[in-house]
Amino acid sequence: MAALSSTISPTSGKRVTIVLKTPAEVRSWSRKCRAEGLKVGLVPTMGYLHDGHLSLVRTAAEHSDRIVVSVYVNESQFAPGEDLAIYPRDTEGDLAKLDGLCDVVFMPECLYEKNAEGTLENQTFVQVEKLQKPLCGVSRPIFFRGVATVVAKLFNIADPDVAVFGKKDYQQWRVITQMVKDLDFAVEVVGLPLVREADGLAMSSRNVRLAPDERLSALAIYKGLSAVKAAVREGERSAAALRGIIETGIVAAGGGVDYVEIVDAVTLEAVTQVTSPTVVAIAAKFGTVRLIDNVEIAP
């Protein structure tokens, strides 16, 4: 293992990035940083990094002295039949993108106990009872249990002062902020607006699996969100009418709607009228690829 607390290179002016594989190594590195009076930032990812992820790392640099980025496809958030096996991975590419941007890349093999057959034997999970149920929780009932559990593990391993998450998965961000509050984690959670491609498609690691025609059709999601924002500006307040704008566009483009919901920005409870800060949240499939997107509205 390389030196525990990396520094800025005197020749390149960049961070010296090291790769750590075990929780013990990361914990030791973090404790050394803290002993030196340094503030630690964490950016959890599942890899196959894009510019949206890298913006999270740059934001972490604004809030902390040392940065650890985890790259780990968390198997506990995937149900049988979901896309764990085909989730895109690019270890070399991820390391190249992170080189000089962070101090540690944490790449564990597995963060859970497994039996001889390779089945997870983890007996302890974290559940955020109310916020995990709506939206993605309806069709993916174990998803947020897995997310909350792995993030809690990463918090215990890296012991960060700050953790940065993107709001592309708005529900995930709310689940994590609630978990931090309820369990008294001494972590400041920073949420960043989602980052879009030039044509409006929300950046996602799964976008690479879209065929060219599917990717073009998937722009219906962004077009629908834009139309809803315009409708609200013009005075439309009916959640049903606003949902209909998006659903019609997705179906006309050949997509399948998992959900289109308009929810309170804090509780994630569905609203009937847009009269306070809300989130328009979408999950839709184009081909076999499930995409999520959202927009925050403050009428």
Secondary structure, 3 states (H helix, E strand, C coil): CCCCCCCECCCCCCECCEEECCHHHHHHHHHHHHHCCCCEEEEEECCCCCHHHHHHHHHHHHHCCEEEEEECCCHHHCCCCCCCCCCCCCHHHHHHHHCCCCCEEECCCCCCCECCCCCECCCCCCCCCCCCCCCHHHHCCCHHHHHHHHHHHHHHHHCCCEEEEECCCHHHHHHHHHHHHHCCCCCEEEEECCCECCCCCECCHHHHHCCHHHHHHCHHHHHHHHHHHHHHHCCCCEHHHHHHHHHHHHHHCCCEEEEEEEEECCCCCECCECCCCEEEEEEEEECCEEEEEEEEECC
